[in-house]
């Protein structure tokens, strides 16, 4: 692998691709995509600009067959550029790993990688507090924040856990066992989770995520002390502009079974 020119931007691209992208095994195609509504702003205004600087100008678009929105590349020389960053090809369950040069890099490069990974494949969600001494406000509204990154690759989660430790973030690691069901071999899921308020605040200040999907949830939570479940990006922007009262969203709103947003 030759010398990488802009390691910070290249590291963020690697994080994004390992999070929600893939390079075909035959090297004929590359895709990086997310939700057509929640992630569109991220692809249009953030990651596409980094791709322009490092790989090539790209024009994000919708992929109706997969019901996703993102970017694709088919030129062999451009795909070779991505592979030269140390990115794996093919199915992630067996091959997902963080390139060695990122694992050995300084904290600035590590933060850029985690930002790309979190923007594409991480989440921040909120729960009600049902503990014994919880206040009524915390029982009624979704006040407990959680940052989560998950993968079906144990080795990848182990590497990410190591990077979080290097940055002095307190995260917990656990496994959700799935096994065989509905005639399918459902892989176990490995999870990293951060629930310390101080750590979550530091995460958003230091890593500066570029996806409005995450940023708006965090900002609503900071402004009101909670973030309503099942909101859209548009709704959260309206809440932050004081055009929607977040308290009123609880009247008759169906909640997910796990109480998260």
C-alpha positions as CSV (number, residue, x, y, z in Angstrom):
1,X,0.0,0.0,0.0
2,X,1.4,3.4,-1.0
3,X,1.6,6.5,1.1
4,X,-1.9,7.8,2.0
5,X,-2.1,11.6,1.3
6,X,-4.9,12.7,3.6
7,X,-5.1,10.2,6.4
8,X,-7.9,11.9,8.3
9,X,-10.4,12.0,5.4
10,X,-9.3,8.6,4.2
11,X,-9.9,7.2,7.7
12,X,-13.4,8.7,7.8
13,X,-14.2,7.1,4.4
14,X,-12.9,3.7,5.7
15,X,-15.2,4.1,8.8
16,X,-18.2,4.9,6.6
17,X,-17.6,2.0,4.2
18,X,-17.0,-0.5,7.0
19,X,-20.2,0.8,8.5
20,X,-22.6,0.7,5.6
21,X,-20.7,0.0,2.4
22,X,-19.3,-2.9,0.5
23,X,-16.9,-3.6,-2.4
24,X,-17.9,-6.5,-4.6
25,X,-15.6,-9.5,-4.5
26,X,-14.9,-9.2,-8.2
27,X,-14.1,-5.5,-7.8
28,X,-16.7,-4.5,-10.4
29,X,-18.8,-2.3,-8.1
30,X,-18.8,-0.3,-4.8
31,X,-21.8,0.9,-2.9
32,X,-22.3,3.0,0.2
33,X,-26.0,3.7,1.1
34,X,-28.4,4.5,3.9
35,X,-32.0,5.5,4.5
36,X,-33.5,7.7,1.7
37,X,-35.0,10.2,4.1
38,X,-32.9,10.2,7.3
39,X,-29.5,9.8,5.6
40,X,-30.0,11.9,2.4
41,X,-28.5,15.1,3.9
42,X,-25.4,13.1,5.1
43,X,-24.7,11.8,1.6
44,X,-25.5,15.0,-0.2
45,X,-23.6,17.4,2.1
46,X,-21.0,15.5,4.0
47,X,-19.6,12.2,2.8
48,X,-19.9,13.0,-1.0
49,X,-17.6,16.0,-0.4
50,X,-15.0,13.8,1.3
51,X,-15.2,11.4,-1.6
52,X,-14.6,14.2,-4.0
53,X,-11.4,15.2,-2.2
54,X,-10.0,11.6,-1.8
55,X,-11.5,9.3,-4.4
56,X,-13.6,11.0,-7.1
57,X,-16.6,13.3,-7.5
58,X,-19.7,11.3,-6.8
59,X,-23.4,12.1,-7.2
60,X,-25.6,10.5,-4.5
61,X,-28.8,8.9,-5.8
62,X,-31.7,6.6,-4.8
63,X,-31.5,2.9,-5.4
64,X,-35.2,1.9,-5.7
65,X,-34.6,-1.8,-5.8
66,X,-32.9,-1.7,-2.3
67,X,-34.9,1.2,-1.1
68,X,-31.7,3.1,-0.1
69,X,-30.0,6.3,-1.0
70,X,-26.2,6.7,-1.4
71,X,-23.3,6.5,-3.8
72,X,-21.8,3.9,-6.1
73,X,-18.7,3.5,-8.2
74,X,-18.0,1.1,-11.1
75,X,-14.7,2.3,-12.5
76,X,-12.0,-0.2,-11.8
77,X,-9.3,2.5,-11.0
78,X,-11.5,4.1,-8.4
79,X,-12.4,0.9,-6.7
80,X,-8.6,0.1,-6.7
81,X,-8.2,3.4,-4.8
82,X,-10.6,2.2,-2.1
83,X,-8.9,-1.2,-1.9
84,X,-5.5,0.5,-1.5
85,X,-6.8,2.0,1.7
86,X,-6.8,-1.5,3.1
87,X,-10.6,-2.1,2.9
88,X,-11.9,-5.6,2.7
89,X,-14.0,-7.0,-0.2
90,X,-17.0,-9.3,-0.2
91,X,-19.3,-10.3,2.7
92,X,-18.6,-8.5,6.0
93,X,-19.4,-11.3,8.4
94,X,-16.1,-13.0,7.7
95,X,-13.9,-10.2,6.3
96,X,-14.8,-7.0,8.2
97,X,-11.8,-5.5,9.9
98,X,-10.2,-2.1,10.4
99,X,-7.2,-1.4,8.2
100,X,-3.9,-1.8,10.1
101,X,-2.7,1.7,9.4
102,X,-5.7,3.1,11.2
103,X,-5.2,0.8,14.2
104,X,-1.7,2.1,14.5
105,X,-2.5,5.8,13.9
106,X,-2.8,8.7,16.3
107,X,-6.0,9.8,18.0
108,X,-7.0,12.3,15.4
109,X,-7.1,9.6,12.7
110,X,-8.9,7.2,15.1
111,X,-11.6,9.8,15.8
112,X,-12.1,10.3,12.1
113,X,-12.6,6.5,11.6
114,X,-15.1,6.2,14.4
115,X,-17.0,9.3,13.1
116,X,-17.4,7.7,9.7
117,X,-18.5,4.4,11.3
118,X,-21.0,6.0,13.6
119,X,-22.5,8.3,10.9
120,X,-23.3,5.3,8.7
121,X,-23.9,2.4,11.1
122,X,-24.1,3.7,14.6
123,X,-27.1,5.2,16.5
124,X,-28.0,7.3,19.4
125,X,-31.3,6.3,21.1
126,X,-33.3,7.2,24.2
127,X,-35.2,5.2,26.8
128,X,-37.6,5.9,29.6
129,X,-36.2,5.3,33.1
130,X,-38.1,2.6,35.0
131,X,-35.6,2.2,37.9
132,X,-36.9,2.3,41.4
133,X,-35.9,5.9,42.3
134,X,-36.6,7.4,38.8
135,X,-38.3,10.8,38.8
136,X,-41.8,11.0,37.2
137,X,-40.4,13.1,34.3
138,X,-37.8,10.4,33.5
139,X,-40.5,7.7,33.7
140,X,-42.8,9.6,31.2
141,X,-40.2,10.8,28.7
142,X,-37.3,9.2,26.9
143,X,-34.5,10.8,28.9
144,X,-31.8,8.0,29.0
145,X,-29.4,8.4,26.1
146,X,-27.4,5.5,24.6
147,X,-24.8,5.4,21.8
148,X,-24.6,2.1,20.1
149,X,-22.5,0.4,17.4
150,X,-23.2,-3.2,16.5
151,X,-21.8,-5.8,14.1
152,X,-22.1,-9.5,13.3
153,X,-18.3,-9.5,13.2
154,X,-16.7,-10.3,16.5
155,X,-13.3,-9.3,15.3
156,X,-14.5,-5.9,14.1
157,X,-16.3,-5.1,17.4
158,X,-13.1,-6.1,19.3
159,X,-11.1,-3.7,17.2
160,X,-13.6,-0.8,17.7
161,X,-13.6,-1.6,21.4
162,X,-9.8,-1.2,21.4
163,X,-10.1,2.2,19.7
164,X,-12.6,3.5,22.1
165,X,-10.4,2.5,25.0
166,X,-7.5,4.3,23.4
167,X,-9.7,7.5,23.3
168,X,-10.6,6.9,27.0
169,X,-14.3,6.3,26.4
170,X,-16.2,3.9,28.7
171,X,-18.1,1.4,26.6
172,X,-19.6,-2.0,27.4
173,X,-19.4,-5.0,25.0
174,X,-22.0,-7.7,24.8
175,X,-23.5,-10.3,22.5
176,X,-27.1,-10.9,21.4
177,X,-27.4,-14.6,20.5
178,X,-29.7,-15.3,17.6
179,X,-29.0,-18.8,16.3
180,X,-31.1,-20.6,13.7
181,X,-34.7,-19.6,13.1
182,X,-37.3,-19.4,10.2
183,X,-35.0,-21.7,8.2
184,X,-32.2,-19.0,8.3
185,X,-28.9,-19.0,10.1
186,X,-29.2,-15.6,11.9
187,X,-25.8,-14.5,13.0
188,X,-25.1,-13.4,16.6
189,X,-24.8,-9.6,17.0
190,X,-22.0,-8.0,19.0
191,X,-22.7,-4.6,20.5
192,X,-20.7,-1.7,21.9
193,X,-22.8,0.7,24.0
194,X,-22.0,4.0,25.8
195,X,-24.5,5.3,28.4
196,X,-22.5,7.7,30.5
197,X,-23.8,11.3,29.9
198,X,-20.4,12.8,30.3
199,X,-19.0,10.4,27.7
200,X,-21.9,11.0,25.2
201,X,-21.4,14.8,25.5
202,X,-17.6,14.4,24.9
203,X,-18.3,12.0,22.0
204,X,-20.4,14.6,20.1
205,X,-17.9,17.5,20.9
206,X,-14.7,15.6,20.1
207,X,-15.8,13.4,17.2
208,X,-18.2,15.9,15.6
209,X,-20.5,13.5,13.7
210,X,-21.5,14.7,10.3
211,X,-24.9,13.0,10.0
212,X,-27.9,15.2,10.9
213,X,-29.9,12.0,11.7
214,X,-27.7,11.7,14.9
215,X,-27.0,15.4,15.5
216,X,-30.7,16.4,15.6
217,X,-31.5,13.6,18.1
218,X,-28.7,14.7,20.3
219,X,-29.6,18.4,20.1
220,X,-33.2,17.8,20.9
221,X,-32.2,15.7,24.0
222,X,-29.8,18.5,25.1
223,X,-32.4,21.2,24.7
224,X,-35.4,19.5,26.3
225,X,-33.8,16.7,28.4
226,X,-35.5,14.0,26.3
227,X,-36.1,13.0,22.7
228,X,-39.5,11.7,21.6
229,X,-39.5,8.3,19.9
230,X,-40.3,7.6,16.2
231,X,-39.6,11.1,15.0
232,X,-38.3,12.0,11.5
233,X,-35.4,14.2,10.7
234,X,-37.8,16.9,9.5
235,X,-39.7,16.7,12.7
236,X,-36.6,17.0,14.8
237,X,-35.5,20.1,12.8
238,X,-38.9,21.6,13.5
239,X,-38.6,20.8,17.2
240,X,-35.2,22.6,17.3
241,X,-36.8,25.6,15.6
242,X,-39.6,25.6,18.2
243,X,-42.1,24.9,15.5
244,X,-43.2,21.6,17.0
245,X,-43.8,21.1,20.8
246,X,-42.0,17.8,21.6
247,X,-44.3,17.2,24.6
248,X,-47.3,17.0,22.4
249,X,-45.8,14.2,20.4
250,X,-46.5,11.8,23.3
251,X,-50.3,12.1,22.9
252,X,-51.4,9.0,21.2
253,X,-48.0,8.2,19.6
254,X,-47.3,4.5,19.2
255,X,-44.0,3.5,20.7
256,X,-41.6,0.7,19.7
257,X,-41.6,-2.3,22.0
258,X,-38.2,-1.5,23.4
259,X,-39.0,2.1,24.1
260,X,-36.2,3.5,22.0
261,X,-36.1,6.2,19.4
